[in-house]
Amino acid sequence: MKIFTKTLLFFVALILLESILTLLLITKIVSRNNLSIAKVELSNESSLIYDSHNSWKRKIWKSIIDIKNDEEIKRYLTLQNYFAMNRISYLLESRFIRSGIDYILIKTENLVNLISLTTNTITEDELSNLIIRKPHPYLEIRRLKNYFIMIGSLRVIPPSRLQRESSPANEGYFDIFLIKRMDNLYCKSLTLNRNSNVSFFTNNSLILSHETVNFIKFFSTLSIKEIYEPLYNVEIGKKYYNIAVQRLENIYPENQTLFIATIVSNEPYLERIASIRKITFSVTGSVAFLSIIISLFFSKKITDPIQLLLNAMHKLKIGEYRKSIKINGKNEISELFNGFNEMAEKLMSDRVIMENYIKEIMILNDFNEKVFNSLHAGILILNNNLNVLKANKYFCETFGVDSNKIIDKPLSLLDVEIIDDEVYDHVKKIVESQESGFTIVKRLEYSKVFEIKFYPFTALRSSDIHTSGCIVVVEDISKKVEFEEKILQAEKLSSLSILTAGVAHEINNPLSSIMSNVQNLIEDEKDQDRSVSLKWIEQETRRIANIVHELLAFSSSKTDSLELCDINNVIEQVSSIVKYAVSKDKEIEIGLKLDPNLPKAAINSDEIKQVIVNILNNSIHAISKSGMIQIITRYVVESESIQITIKDNGIGIEDKNIPRIFDPFFTTKKNGIGTGLGLSIVYGIITKHGGKVSIKSKVGKGTTISLEIPAVED
């Protein structure tokens, strides 16, 4: 910090310290004086409000006594009819119309009349529970909704009834209630001071207040033990008040103590103190400003050259190296300026060289980044601690990870399906230089196949080349593997079709002869035992004939005449037939979820029936006792095809058997059940019509077979 600045700040601080001490002293004196004034004001105001409240009580009490002694009212009491009620109501209304009393309630044994003397509304139902509880006039305060009422109660009995000692207690009387609402208007009427408020509250809630919202929290936590208790400088709603609390009578029927609070605002006193502080700060600021102006005037010749040099240094920071500064004279300051100009020129030349280097590095880095992210293979670079250094765009998109979130993350914590113990071990061996490279193939559950290659990541330090990490290259070869499997499957089917066609034709001729002779022998045979053996031969011969028929159907490569087939209709027919074919010892439910807007497919209906039946038979055999088979159809807009999905919750298929599942004569069924041609025929029919077949299965969970058949618009 400059000497001039230090000196200037010292004098400014001294002036401010003097001002603060003066302000504190004046504030303390004024606050003490304000407190004395506030105590007197609070005491006088609370006494005035308390007396005003009691004056209302005295007024109502006096009015009740006057009614009791009114001879004219007593004369009408003897009538006990509507005329008497109306006349008494008129007399009371005339007497109290300008008294400030809000309501007059008159009740007899059979009549009720409510006289409203104010614009405030109240109903007879709200006052229906008012009854005379004492034989003499009395005054009480009751709760009514969110406000209170002050009630003067009187039962007036005709003189004639008083003379009859045997008259019932509830015969021939008039109950008169003078009612005053203790609401916000009542609170306002108790004080003429604009800075004071009045509130009524009980031990646990605020009853009435000018500013109910601000005072509810304060009075709900307030505990009053004295008859009169003053509170000074209380903060409520970011404002300060002086409060005097006085205990009143109990509320009927809750029997809670009612308190009256006189609340006087401290704002005038606080404004006075704020005004004093403002004046003090104004004087302090003026003096400080004057000190600064005088100091600047005397130090200008010294500080201007230094400021000029500082400005040049700031420009040098932001890259303005060509800016040179000049000063007249030959002294230490001029030599400092010349040295600064020479330094700026040297920095300028170094910056040009550095910018050229950085530009070349940025171009090369941008080129490498584009190449890195343009490769159609996932690349993951790991350091020697097996933490992720970088991952390209293809890797992140393929495995659904965020490149920013996986940076510096350990390989073992990476949530990627292909990363398992085998991959982790190979990466570790590469980093430890135990392997120079390795390639593995991973097949995932959802028919994705990845080829994973591991390479050492080398870094050059001085003259040593050593392994500092590992590069993992992941290539999606699913389509390649699928294509190879399809070619292999097609080759198998083509070779087998030629073989099966010849074998089927050669077997069919002698088989027909055997069948004819066996049937003739059965007709001619009289021996029962031999007849049973011949029928068994006939049954097995028919089984051979069925196999030959399936071989001929399998080897047939011709496409029948195409027709527009309603897939949903075929599925409904097949499912209804298959339900009856299910063994009685199995409880299998076949559920359908068919798209009602499904277009038609260009495939023979008999062929699609055979496809559905073959798949359902496999599902039924896969379910031991009870289970669920679900058939779902939907239209795939992207490929313009119909997708048929058949799910079961059977025993499932082992992973090692899935690649062979469409091979002819391959079956997992035991005891000679099935020929192993069912799914091969399904595959042949669907692919013949340009469709696709896919299968997913998990042991113990079930199997899902999906068929896609080209759709035809109507």
VOGU-3710 file (C-alpha; in Angstrom, 3 decimals, decimal comma):
1> mkiftktllf> 0,000/0,000/0,000  1,298/3,505/-0,901  2,490/5,891/1,848  0,079/8,544/0,652  -2,806/6,094/0,832  -1,781/4,924/4,305  -1,618/8,494/5,605  -4,890/9,428/3,997  -6,617/6,343/5,408  -5,188/7,067/8,866
11> fvalillesi> -6,716/10,555/9,017  -10,003/9,333/7,544  -10,113/6,505/10,107  -9,375/8,968/12,915  -12,242/11,193/11,820  -14,549/8,188/11,547  -13,555/6,923/15,007  -14,289/10,323/16,523  -17,651/10,406/14,751  -18,558/6,898/15,929
21> ltlllitkiv> -17,700/7,683/19,550  -19,717/10,897/19,357  -22,605/9,038/17,776  -22,530/6,333/20,457  -22,470/8,909/23,253  -25,335/10,963/21,796  -27,327/7,818/21,005  -26,913/6,560/24,566  -28,058/9,859/26,079  -31,027/10,127/23,711
31> srnnlsiakv> -31,972/6,456/24,259  -31,913/6,897/28,034  -34,089/9,997/27,734  -36,431/8,194/25,322  -36,793/5,293/27,747  -37,873/7,610/30,537  -40,370/9,323/28,262  -41,578/5,954/26,913  -42,235/4,644/30,437  -44,355/7,645/31,309
41> elsnessliy> -46,178/7,545/27,966  -46,797/3,798/28,219  -48,109/4,101/31,779  -50,457/6,964/30,883  -51,673/5,294/27,682  -52,300/1,921/29,362  -54,211/3,610/32,196  -56,324/5,533/29,679  -57,118/2,358/27,675  -57,859/0,371/30,815
51> dshnswkrki> -60,215/3,114/32,027  -61,865/3,286/28,593  -62,520/-0,456/28,673  -63,941/-0,207/32,221  -66,083/2,760/31,252  -67,851/0,535/28,719  -68,463/-2,029/31,423  -69,851/0,666/33,733  -72,001/2,036/30,939  -73,557/-1,353/30,180
61> wksiidiknd> -73,993/-2,050/33,890  -75,733/1,271/34,446  -77,968/0,607/31,406  -78,980/-2,792/32,834  -79,858/-1,244/36,198  -81,895/1,518/34,493  -83,869/-1,122/32,559  -84,540/-3,020/35,762  -85,981/0,072/37,416  -87,959/1,321/34,399
71> eeikryltlq> -91,677/1,362/35,385  -92,946/1,680/31,826  -91,166/-1,507/30,789  -92,559/-3,292/33,853  -96,127/-2,363/32,812  -95,720/-4,060/29,437  -94,209/-7,139/31,008  -97,595/-8,195/32,417  -99,044/-8,578/28,888  -96,699/-11,366/27,722
81> nyfamnrisy> -97,641/-11,056/24,029  -96,262/-9,769/20,696  -97,509/-6,260/21,391  -95,587/-6,135/24,642  -92,478/-7,518/22,909  -92,682/-4,898/20,133  -93,328/-2,069/22,587  -90,425/-3,014/24,840  -88,187/-3,434/21,762  -89,161/0,054/20,586
91> llesrfirsg> -88,460/1,615/23,998  -85,040/-0,049/24,280  -84,061/0,771/20,700  -84,993/4,429/21,181  -83,018/4,615/24,413  -79,780/2,958/23,145  -79,731/3,915/19,445  -76,802/6,319/19,992  -75,291/4,699/23,069  -72,650/2,651/21,197
101> idyilikten> -74,230/-0,664/22,210  -74,341/-2,968/19,162  -77,241/-5,359/19,862  -80,211/-5,826/22,204  -81,535/-9,371/22,579  -84,965/-9,884/24,220  -86,122/-13,407/25,042  -89,254/-14,757/26,669  -90,489/-18,251/27,118  -91,860/-18,261/23,545
111> lvnlislttn> -90,542/-15,114/21,855  -87,089/-13,915/20,701  -86,284/-10,496/19,235  -82,789/-9,288/18,151  -82,359/-5,521/17,725  -79,265/-4,459/15,732  -78,037/-0,929/16,514  -74,996/-1,055/14,195  -74,044/-2,037/10,658  -72,269/-5,165/11,913
121> titedelsnl> -74,348/-8,264/11,298  -75,086/-11,023/13,759  -77,792/-13,723/13,734  -80,119/-15,056/16,398  -78,586/-18,504/15,933  -75,193/-17,173/17,012  -76,792/-15,855/20,226  -79,083/-18,819/20,794  -76,976/-20,168/23,675  -77,344/-16,972/25,727
131> iirkphpyle> -79,271/-17,718/28,921  -79,655/-16,035/32,291  -77,342/-17,820/34,703  -77,901/-15,635/37,780  -81,060/-14,233/39,455  -79,565/-10,727/39,602  -78,137/-8,460/36,882  -74,553/-9,299/35,905  -71,871/-8,513/33,328  -69,682/-11,066/31,456
141> irrlknyfim> -67,427/-11,499/28,386  -67,969/-14,382/25,973  -66,161/-15,732/22,917  -68,078/-15,571/19,624  -66,245/-16,849/16,537  -63,082/-14,723/16,106  -64,126/-11,902/18,413  -65,618/-11,362/21,872  -68,816/-9,793/23,086  -69,404/-7,896/26,329
151> igslrvipps> -72,873/-8,812/27,638  -75,016/-7,179/30,287  -77,685/-9,724/31,325  -80,967/-9,060/33,152  -84,155/-11,029/33,809  -87,169/-8,735/34,320  -90,192/-10,272/36,120  -93,644/-8,579/36,157  -94,767/-7,276/39,584  -97,894/-9,474/39,443
161> rlqresspan> -95,719/-12,613/39,242  -93,610/-11,501/42,176  -96,753/-11,422/44,323  -97,589/-15,054/43,429  -95,266/-17,281/45,326  -96,481/-20,456/43,620  -95,682/-19,309/40,066  -93,175/-21,490/38,160  -89,625/-20,108/37,818  -89,772/-19,953/34,007
171> egyfdiflik> -93,242/-18,375/33,680  -93,893/-14,736/32,681  -90,387/-13,242/32,363  -88,361/-11,123/29,933  -84,576/-11,816/29,517  -82,771/-8,718/28,237  -79,165/-8,793/26,977  -77,200/-5,634/26,091  -74,332/-6,683/23,765  -71,172/-4,826/22,776
181> rmdnlycksl> -68,856/-6,353/20,120  -65,201/-6,409/21,196  -63,738/-6,375/17,676  -61,157/-4,243/15,863  -63,443/-1,201/15,926  -63,769/-1,608/19,667  -59,962/-1,722/19,998  -59,633/1,469/17,946  -62,217/3,241/20,087  -60,199/2,671/23,271
191> tlnrnsnvsf> -57,325/4,964/22,198  -56,913/8,237/20,317  -53,145/7,916/19,987  -52,126/7,104/16,406  -48,925/5,397/17,593  -50,656/2,965/19,954  -52,620/-0,235/19,400  -54,833/-2,345/21,645  -54,935/-6,154/21,719  -56,884/-8,671/23,794
201> ftnnslilsh> -55,376/-12,131/24,272  -55,586/-15,221/26,429  -52,748/-17,427/27,646  -52,385/-19,214/24,316  -53,818/-17,065/21,524  -54,344/-13,523/20,255  -57,996/-12,457/20,245  -58,150/-8,931/18,857  -55,582/-6,552/17,404  -55,150/-3,778/14,888
211> etvnfikffs> -52,369/-5,831/13,285  -53,356/-9,377/14,075  -50,903/-11,083/11,672  -47,804/-9,448/13,179  -48,723/-10,039/16,824  -50,027/-13,643/16,753  -46,589/-15,265/17,135  -45,502/-12,861/19,873  -48,580/-13,214/22,109  -48,778/-17,002/21,605
221> tlsikeiyep> -45,419/-17,378/23,404  -45,930/-14,627/26,000  -46,281/-15,695/29,637  -47,774/-13,091/32,029  -47,551/-13,578/35,785  -48,203/-10,042/37,131  -51,388/-7,957/37,082  -49,495/-5,184/35,279  -46,350/-6,016/33,315  -44,516/-3,505/31,039
231> lynveigkky> -42,237/-4,652/28,173  -39,893/-2,183/26,454  -38,362/-2,121/22,965  -39,949/-5,424/21,825  -39,323/-6,393/18,165  -42,471/-7,545/16,321  -42,561/-7,789/12,544  -39,262/-5,862/12,127  -40,646/-2,988/14,201  -40,111/-2,044/17,845
241> yniavqrlen> -42,832/-1,430/20,429  -43,345/-0,716/24,140  -46,071/-2,979/25,530  -48,032/-2,867/28,793  -50,053/-5,985/29,656  -52,897/-5,822/32,233  -54,934/-8,714/33,555  -58,733/-8,518/33,153  -61,565/-10,875/34,147  -62,076/-14,517/33,083
251> iypenqtlfi> -63,854/-15,439/29,857  -67,078/-17,456/30,080  -67,431/-20,396/29,562  -63,714/-21,282/28,870  -62,690/-19,774/32,214  -59,495/-18,406/30,626  -57,913/-15,197/31,849  -58,303/-12,266/29,447  -55,466/-9,746/29,121  -55,430/-6,313/27,527
261> ativsnepyl> -52,204/-5,154/25,879  -51,395/-1,506/25,199  -48,888/-1,370/22,326  -47,058/1,922/21,707  -44,802/2,215/18,666  -41,145/3,161/19,182  -40,849/4,439/15,615  -40,834/8,177/16,541  -37,949/7,623/18,967  -36,083/5,452/16,490
271> eriasirkit> -36,588/8,063/13,767  -35,130/10,693/16,100  -32,041/8,538/16,730  -31,725/7,793/13,005  -31,877/11,507/12,253  -29,048/12,169/14,739  -26,994/9,387/13,189  -27,629/10,748/9,700  -26,436/14,202/10,687  -23,334/12,758/12,359
281> fsvtgsvafl> -22,508/10,625/9,318  -23,040/13,617/7,010  -20,638/15,765/9,001  -18,119/12,904/9,162  -18,353/12,301/5,416  -17,913/15,968/4,645  -14,797/16,209/6,797  -13,342/13,028/5,331  -14,046/14,219/1,781  -12,386/17,564/2,482
291> siiislffsk> -9,333/15,754/3,884  -9,053/13,633/0,759  -9,271/16,673/-1,564  -6,548/18,537/0,331  -4,275/15,463/0,407  -4,724/14,851/-3,299  -3,878/18,453/-4,113  -0,512/18,323/-2,298  0,481/14,842/-3,498  -0,409/15,215/-7,181
301> kitdpiqlll> 3,144/15,784/-8,396  4,363/12,623/-6,698  1,485/10,313/-7,379  0,810/11,197/-11,045  4,010/9,585/-12,442  3,508/6,535/-10,248  -0,111/6,267/-11,396  1,043/6,539/-15,002  3,432/3,634/-14,458  0,665/1,598/-12,737
311> namhklkige> -1,700/2,177/-15,683  1,004/0,998/-18,080  1,541/-2,115/-15,955  -2,197/-2,897/-16,016  -2,228/-2,552/-19,813  0,778/-4,826/-19,946  -1,219/-7,406/-17,998  -4,030/-7,407/-20,558  -1,577/-7,700/-23,484  -0,936/-4,116/-24,651
321> yrksikingk> 2,828/-4,512/-25,020  3,303/-1,750/-27,605  2,304/0,980/-25,127  5,402/2,988/-24,087  5,473/5,748/-21,484  7,557/8,930/-21,492  8,445/11,394/-18,745  10,498/14,555/-18,789  13,596/14,955/-16,676  16,486/12,777/-15,593
331> neiselfngf> 15,916/11,168/-12,229  15,151/7,829/-10,662  11,571/7,881/-11,960  12,670/8,437/-15,582  15,177/5,547/-15,319  12,380/3,344/-13,946  10,210/4,296/-16,946  13,016/3,457/-19,450  13,531/0,042/-17,831  9,797/-0,604/-18,018
341> nemaeklmsd> 9,739/0,230/-21,778  12,611/-2,197/-22,483  10,864/-4,960/-20,510  7,633/-4,390/-22,453  9,442/-4,741/-25,817  11,069/-8,029/-24,713  7,716/-9,409/-23,501  6,157/-8,440/-26,840  8,654/-10,470/-28,843  8,332/-13,464/-26,489
351> rvimenyike> 4,551/-13,305/-26,729  4,574/-13,496/-30,548  6,738/-16,623/-30,418  4,549/-18,185/-27,707  1,312/-17,442/-29,613  2,675/-19,210/-32,694  3,541/-22,275/-30,604  0,138/-22,286/-28,921  -1,650/-21,908/-32,250  0,164/-24,926/-33,689
361> imilndfnek> -0,588/-26,963/-30,550  -4,300/-25,997/-30,633  -4,616/-26,944/-34,318  -2,948/-30,294/-33,668  -5,026/-30,889/-30,526  -8,265/-30,011/-32,339  -7,336/-32,354/-35,198  -6,567/-35,187/-32,763  -9,834/-34,546/-30,872  -11,885/-34,701/-34,070
371> vfnslhagil> -10,175/-37,903/-35,168  -10,632/-39,364/-31,657  -14,381/-38,616/-31,622  -14,945/-39,518/-35,295  -13,807/-43,120/-34,914  -16,705/-45,599/-35,164  -15,324/-47,541/-32,216  -15,389/-46,870/-28,494  -12,043/-45,798/-27,020  -11,342/-45,676/-23,295
381> ilnnnlnvlk> -7,958/-44,451/-22,040  -6,858/-45,407/-18,510  -3,845/-44,310/-16,452  -1,579/-46,607/-14,480  -3,914/-46,307/-11,468  -6,735/-47,703/-13,640  -8,608/-44,381/-13,542  -10,342/-43,020/-16,656  -8,336/-40,361/-18,476  -10,552/-39,949/-21,513
391> ankyfcetfg> -13,414/-41,562/-23,445  -14,496/-40,747/-26,987  -17,983/-39,811/-28,146  -18,835/-43,271/-29,572  -18,000/-45,027/-26,275  -20,168/-42,623/-24,223  -23,131/-42,828/-26,608  -22,956/-46,628/-26,896  -22,934/-47,277/-23,144  -24,983/-44,250/-22,026
401> vdsnkiidkp> -22,383/-42,509/-19,862  -21,418/-38,849/-19,467  -17,803/-38,207/-20,497  -17,434/-35,428/-17,895  -18,700/-37,620/-15,038  -16,455/-40,639/-15,712  -13,183/-38,693/-15,927  -10,856/-39,720/-13,033  -13,330/-42,436/-12,058  -11,836/-45,858/-11,207
411> lslldveiid> -12,438/-48,592/-13,787  -13,925/-50,858/-11,099  -16,660/-48,280/-10,372  -17,533/-47,669/-14,029  -21,184/-48,658/-14,658  -20,653/-50,203/-18,111  -21,942/-53,665/-18,994  -18,801/-54,882/-20,768  -16,559/-54,014/-17,812  -16,307/-57,166/-15,713
421> devydhvkki> -13,601/-59,070/-13,833  -12,132/-60,481/-17,053  -11,752/-57,022/-18,630  -10,370/-55,620/-15,368  -7,738/-58,390/-15,160  -6,562/-57,818/-18,760  -6,274/-54,054/-18,208  -4,265/-54,646/-15,042  -1,901/-57,017/-16,875  -1,418/-54,486/-19,690
431> vesqesgfti> -0,567/-51,716/-17,176  1,839/-54,041/-15,328  3,462/-54,952/-18,691  2,481/-58,633/-18,277  0,686/-58,518/-21,654  1,463/-56,534/-24,782  -2,057/-56,732/-26,195  -5,178/-58,854/-26,069  -8,554/-59,270/-27,790  -11,791/-60,721/-26,378
441> vkrleyskvf> -15,405/-60,898/-27,564  -18,324/-60,090/-25,227  -21,936/-61,085/-25,988  -24,489/-59,168/-23,905  -27,980/-60,287/-22,953  -29,751/-57,992/-25,433  -28,045/-59,548/-28,511  -25,193/-57,053/-28,608  -21,727/-58,412/-29,403  -18,588/-56,357/-28,775
451> eikfypftal> -14,970/-57,009/-29,701  -12,684/-55,560/-27,017  -8,995/-54,928/-27,753  -6,410/-53,939/-25,162  -3,270/-51,940/-26,027  -0,572/-50,468/-23,773  -0,646/-46,665/-23,477  2,990/-45,530/-23,653  4,476/-42,180/-22,716  7,928/-40,852/-23,564
461> rssdihtsgc> 10,004/-39,518/-20,692  13,536/-38,487/-21,603  14,894/-41,542/-23,435  12,695/-44,157/-21,711  9,506/-45,495/-23,210  7,358/-47,095/-20,531  3,717/-48,136/-20,062  1,698/-45,436/-18,306  -1,770/-46,819/-18,871  -4,015/-48,842/-21,134
471> ivvvediskk> -6,116/-48,115/-24,225  -9,340/-50,117/-24,479  -10,900/-50,221/-27,959  -14,514/-51,469/-28,100  -16,086/-52,273/-31,471  -19,731/-53,229/-31,969  -19,649/-56,349/-34,148  -23,291/-57,308/-33,528  -24,347/-56,844/-37,143  -21,242/-58,635/-38,394
481> vefeekilqa> -21,858/-61,599/-36,083  -25,570/-61,595/-36,922  -24,775/-61,539/-40,638  -22,278/-64,380/-40,261  -24,781/-66,403/-38,241  -27,454/-65,818/-40,865  -25,096/-66,912/-43,633  -24,142/-70,005/-41,626  -27,806/-70,734/-40,905  -28,725/-70,248/-44,568
491> eklsslsilt> -25,904/-72,573/-45,634  -27,091/-75,184/-43,123  -30,679/-74,899/-44,298  -29,682/-74,958/-47,977  -27,529/-78,066/-47,600  -30,066/-79,747/-45,359  -32,972/-78,871/-47,670  -31,334/-80,757/-50,566  -30,558/-83,733/-48,332  -33,968/-83,842/-46,635
501> agvaheinnp> -35,851/-83,519/-49,940  -34,073/-86,591/-51,348  -34,327/-88,587/-48,145  -38,022/-87,720/-47,713  -38,913/-88,824/-51,239  -36,924/-92,057/-50,888  -38,562/-92,859/-47,525  -42,058/-91,868/-48,593  -42,494/-94,617/-51,234  -41,662/-97,676/-49,063
511> lssimsnvqn> -43,454/-95,995/-46,159  -46,676/-95,898/-48,182  -46,331/-99,598/-48,930  -45,723/-100,419/-45,251  -48,760/-98,359/-44,198  -51,051/-100,066/-46,727  -49,915/-103,587/-45,803  -50,147/-102,892/-42,056  -53,709/-101,580/-42,442  -54,674/-104,688/-44,463
521> liedekdqdr> -53,119/-106,981/-41,861  -55,033/-105,217/-39,080  -58,314/-105,794/-40,910  -57,565/-109,505/-41,498  -55,936/-110,315/-38,167  -58,118/-112,161/-35,670  -55,519/-112,630/-32,905  -55,929/-109,855/-30,353  -52,255/-109,691/-29,265  -50,979/-109,561/-32,803
531> svslkwieqe> -53,600/-106,966/-33,681  -52,290/-104,700/-30,881  -48,728/-105,067/-32,184  -49,866/-104,220/-35,715  -51,679/-101,091/-34,496  -48,515/-100,029/-32,680  -46,606/-100,494/-35,972  -49,285/-98,367/-37,696  -48,956/-95,603/-35,096  -45,164/-95,451/-35,386
541> trrianivhe> -45,439/-95,564/-39,186  -47,751/-92,520/-39,057  -45,192/-90,807/-36,837  -42,525/-91,495/-39,474  -44,926/-90,106/-42,109  -45,378/-86,894/-40,079  -41,613/-86,514/-39,840  -41,299/-87,010/-43,589  -44,062/-84,414/-44,105  -42,196/-81,910/-41,937
551> llafsssktd> -38,964/-82,670/-43,833  -40,725/-81,965/-47,129  -42,220/-78,742/-45,766  -38,825/-77,727/-44,395  -37,001/-78,429/-47,667  -39,613/-76,607/-49,770  -38,220/-73,209/-50,777  -41,096/-72,077/-52,951  -43,241/-69,194/-51,805  -46,960/-69,807/-51,952
561> slelcdinnv> -49,180/-67,230/-53,546  -49,192/-64,269/-51,241  -52,367/-63,058/-49,603  -53,182/-60,214/-47,229  -53,284/-61,850/-43,821  -54,942/-60,439/-40,678  -52,306/-61,338/-38,061  -54,568/-60,565/-35,073  -57,318/-62,842/-36,406  -54,863/-65,725/-36,952
571> ieqvssivky> -53,433/-65,330/-33,426  -56,921/-65,351/-31,878  -57,826/-68,544/-33,785  -54,574/-70,336/-32,921  -54,659/-69,314/-29,236  -58,250/-70,565/-28,815  -57,294/-73,939/-30,346  -54,049/-74,271/-28,357  -55,893/-73,595/-25,074  -57,831/-76,841/-25,567
581> avskdkeiei> -54,658/-78,750/-26,477  -52,894/-77,898/-23,205  -52,531/-80,921/-20,920  -54,986/-81,197/-18,092  -52,166/-81,377/-15,535  -50,936/-77,896/-16,582  -52,468/-74,542/-15,734  -51,271/-72,224/-18,472  -52,852/-68,831/-19,168  -52,492/-67,386/-22,679
591> glkldpnlpk> -52,852/-63,598/-22,679  -53,328/-61,451/-25,795  -52,346/-57,796/-26,181  -53,136/-57,065/-29,831  -52,839/-53,726/-31,617  -56,345/-52,969/-32,983  -54,898/-50,713/-35,740  -52,499/-53,368/-37,047  -52,150/-53,398/-40,879  -52,199/-56,653/-42,838
601> aainsdeikq> -49,116/-58,704/-43,728  -48,112/-60,273/-47,054  -47,903/-63,879/-45,858  -49,991/-67,016/-46,241  -52,344/-67,441/-43,273  -51,589/-71,194/-43,033  -47,867/-70,467/-42,815  -48,264/-67,889/-40,038  -50,559/-70,349/-38,198  -47,814/-72,965/-38,399
611> vivnilnnsi> -45,278/-70,408/-37,076  -47,473/-69,433/-34,102  -48,374/-73,074/-33,296  -44,699/-74,183/-33,350  -43,636/-71,364/-30,994  -46,599/-71,924/-28,638  -45,831/-75,666/-28,492  -42,265/-74,873/-27,419  -43,550/-72,452/-24,746  -46,033/-75,028/-23,416
621> haisksgmiq> -43,292/-77,677/-23,179  -41,044/-75,149/-21,363  -43,655/-74,573/-18,610  -43,678/-77,380/-16,040  -47,083/-77,106/-14,308  -48,432/-73,575/-14,352  -47,392/-70,394/-16,073  -48,189/-67,537/-18,405  -47,796/-67,079/-22,165  -48,333/-63,582/-23,563
631> iitryvvese> -48,702/-62,678/-27,248  -48,209/-59,001/-28,202  -48,573/-57,371/-31,610  -47,651/-53,853/-32,660  -46,806/-51,871/-35,770  -43,188/-50,683/-36,052  -43,253/-47,400/-37,971  -39,484/-47,196/-38,558  -39,245/-50,535/-40,388  -42,874/-50,572/-41,661
641> siqitikdng> -43,285/-54,052/-40,253  -45,549/-55,995/-37,884  -43,852/-57,217/-34,710  -45,185/-60,353/-32,975  -43,726/-60,987/-29,509  -44,396/-64,287/-27,681  -43,240/-64,398/-24,031  -43,359/-67,265/-21,551  -42,132/-67,750/-17,986  -40,859/-71,293/-18,550
651> igiedknipr> -37,499/-72,859/-17,755  -35,631/-70,765/-20,329  -32,714/-71,680/-22,617  -29,056/-71,834/-21,678  -26,791/-69,244/-23,338  -24,694/-71,937/-25,011  -27,785/-73,352/-26,809  -29,185/-70,050/-28,164  -26,872/-69,922/-31,271  -28,055/-73,460/-32,241
661> ifdpffttkk> -31,751/-72,983/-31,508  -32,715/-72,612/-35,213  -30,547/-75,547/-36,376  -32,576/-78,414/-37,905  -33,037/-81,462/-35,639  -31,627/-79,567/-32,637  -33,848/-79,977/-29,584  -33,479/-79,702/-25,817  -36,545/-81,850/-25,147  -35,982/-85,282/-23,617
671> ngigtglgls> -37,575/-88,732/-24,078  -37,873/-88,351/-27,844  -40,359/-85,465/-27,692  -40,252/-83,340/-30,856  -38,231/-83,542/-34,058  -36,076/-80,454/-33,650  -37,593/-78,899/-36,801  -40,167/-76,560/-35,195  -38,042/-73,408/-34,873  -36,130/-74,224/-38,081
681> ivygiitkhg> -39,455/-74,169/-39,940  -40,353/-70,899/-38,173  -37,035/-69,397/-39,232  -37,451/-70,613/-42,822  -41,017/-69,271/-43,214  -40,281/-65,842/-41,725  -37,013/-65,263/-43,612  -38,664/-66,502/-46,824  -41,038/-63,536/-46,605  -38,295/-61,011/-45,819
691> gkvsikskvg> -38,869/-61,024/-42,061  -36,628/-61,361/-39,016  -36,583/-63,727/-36,030  -34,849/-62,926/-32,719  -34,793/-64,729/-29,376  -33,950/-63,716/-25,804  -33,925/-66,151/-22,932  -32,742/-66,505/-19,357  -32,639/-69,744/-17,442  -35,351/-69,839/-14,775
701> kgttisleip> -36,994/-66,624/-16,073  -38,438/-67,531/-19,468  -38,046/-66,952/-23,198  -39,116/-64,157/-25,559  -39,289/-64,712/-29,342  -39,844/-61,666/-31,593  -40,983/-61,927/-35,220  -40,966/-59,047/-37,715  -43,029/-59,427/-40,890  -43,252/-56,731/-43,609
711> aved> -46,587/-54,900/-43,441  -48,766/-54,105/-46,458  -50,889/-50,956/-46,588  -54,532/-51,572/-47,518
//
